[in-house]
Amino acid sequence: MKRDLLAQSLAQMGSKANVDPRADEMTPRALKSMSDVLSQVSSQAAQEIDVAEIADSEIADRFDVTEGLEDLVASIRASGQQLPALLRYRRGPGPRYEVVYGRRRIAACRALGIKVKAYVKDMDQREALVSQALENSARLERSFIEQAIFATRLEDQGFTRAEIGEVLAVDKGTLSKLIGVARDVPATVIYRIGAAHDAGRRPWLELRRLVNLGATPAEALLALVPAAGTAAEKLAAVIAALTKAAEPPRPAPEPAPPAPLTRINDAPIAFRARGQRLLIEVSDRKDRGFLPFMEARLQDLYREWKEKS
């Protein structure tokens, strides 16, 4: 549904003909803003910009732009850059432009040592973030945790949750889960694990539950992340370790009941020999003198036994 909505909105960009008159009512406010922005941009010609003049976005919506970049580099080398990036003007010292979207295209052109084709627009950060979020939502699949981190950064920039939901095309419940994971799981742990595109949301929700259950310090969580393996494997390993730590200790087995005492005929004397111990019990008070009698004769009994053995 998200892709259908975005595709419908993006298909309307640059053209107002044959558009349902109810479109303004049906299209979320953020999408209409994006449509207006890109309609203006599409009327311009793409420029060739030196990649050294482009600074990265302050808020990235992907963890690693180099992942799978070799294919894009090969494609641009063979056929040229087909889709321009979008830049905005920067203020202050340093590079003249800041990327709004197209970070991978810029990285590929940088690897090839060529200029990047890009549209340039004067836009504030809120416009840039909305454009970045919507264009990338239409063109790529962010992982659950990339989307979660991006949602929290939008919130930190002052976007309301209603606005973030429109930008990311997610409902209120999903957005709450996204932001909850990104807020509760330490960022250092998230980045150590990675984007985990194949993991989905369930493992991240389980990790959040386990982190909140045990209140494990970030340093201890970092130590649980394996050095090798895919991001999904690292995530699974941390969950397994926390699950094991959260298991209640098994109760110690109850000792076996003692064997019954053996009584000596009708005398009030009973005994039980077990392992290296001998227990003698006298049940009649008047016969308790038998115990010191036995204690005094132990040495003689032992000597007699040794002579016969």
C-alpha positions, 0 to 999 in steps of 0.5 A: 500500500505504501508503494502504491500511494507513493507511486501514485503521488510521484506519477502526478509530479510535473503534470496536473492534467488528467488528475482526479479533482479529489487528489488534493483531498486524498493525498497526505499533506507531506506527499503534496509538498513533495509533489510541489517541490519535485514539480519545480525541480523537474522543470529545471535541467540537471547540472553536472556537479563536482562531488567534492562540492557536495556534503552529506545529509545531516540525517541519513536514512541508510546505514551504509551507502556502499552496500552493493555499490559495485553494481551501481558503479558498473551500471553508471560506467556502462550506461551513464547516470540515468537518474539525477540526484537532488541537492540543496544549497548549503550556508557557511564554509565548506562544500557548496551543496548538501545532498537531499537524496541520491547519496548512492549515486553520488558515491558511485560517481565519486568512485568513478571520478566523475561529476554527478548529475543533480538538480539543485534547489533552495530548500530548508531542512524540513523540506529536504527531509520530507523530500529525502524520505519520500523519494527514498521510500518510493525507490528503495526498501529501508530495513526496519531499523533504518526506518526506525532511526530515521523516524527518531531523527525526524522527531528530534528535528521537531516533526510531529508523529502525524507528520512522520507517519505521512512522510514514511507512509506508516500508521500510528501503531507501526510508527510507535514500534519504530520509534520505541525500538530506536529509543530503547535499544542503544544506538551503538548496539544498533550500528554495531549490528547493522541494517539487517535487511533480511531480519524484518521487525519481529527480531528488533521488537524482541531485542527491545523487549529483552533490553527493557526486561534486563536493563542491560548496560550498553557496554554489556550489550555491545560485548554480545554482538559477534565480530563476524557474520551478517547483520541478521546473524548478529541480531539473532546472536544478541537475542539468543544471549539475552534470552538465555540470560533472562531464563530463571535459574533451574531449582536444585534437585531435591536430595533423595530421602535417607534410607531407613535405619536397620534395627538390632533385633528388639533392642532400641538400637538402629543403624544406617551405613551409607558411603563413608558414614555410619549412623547409630541411633538409640531410641530409649533414653535409658540405653543412651549410655551405649553411645559413649561405650561404642565411642570408647571401644572404636579403637579396639574394634578397628584393631580387631577388624584390621587383624582379621582382614 
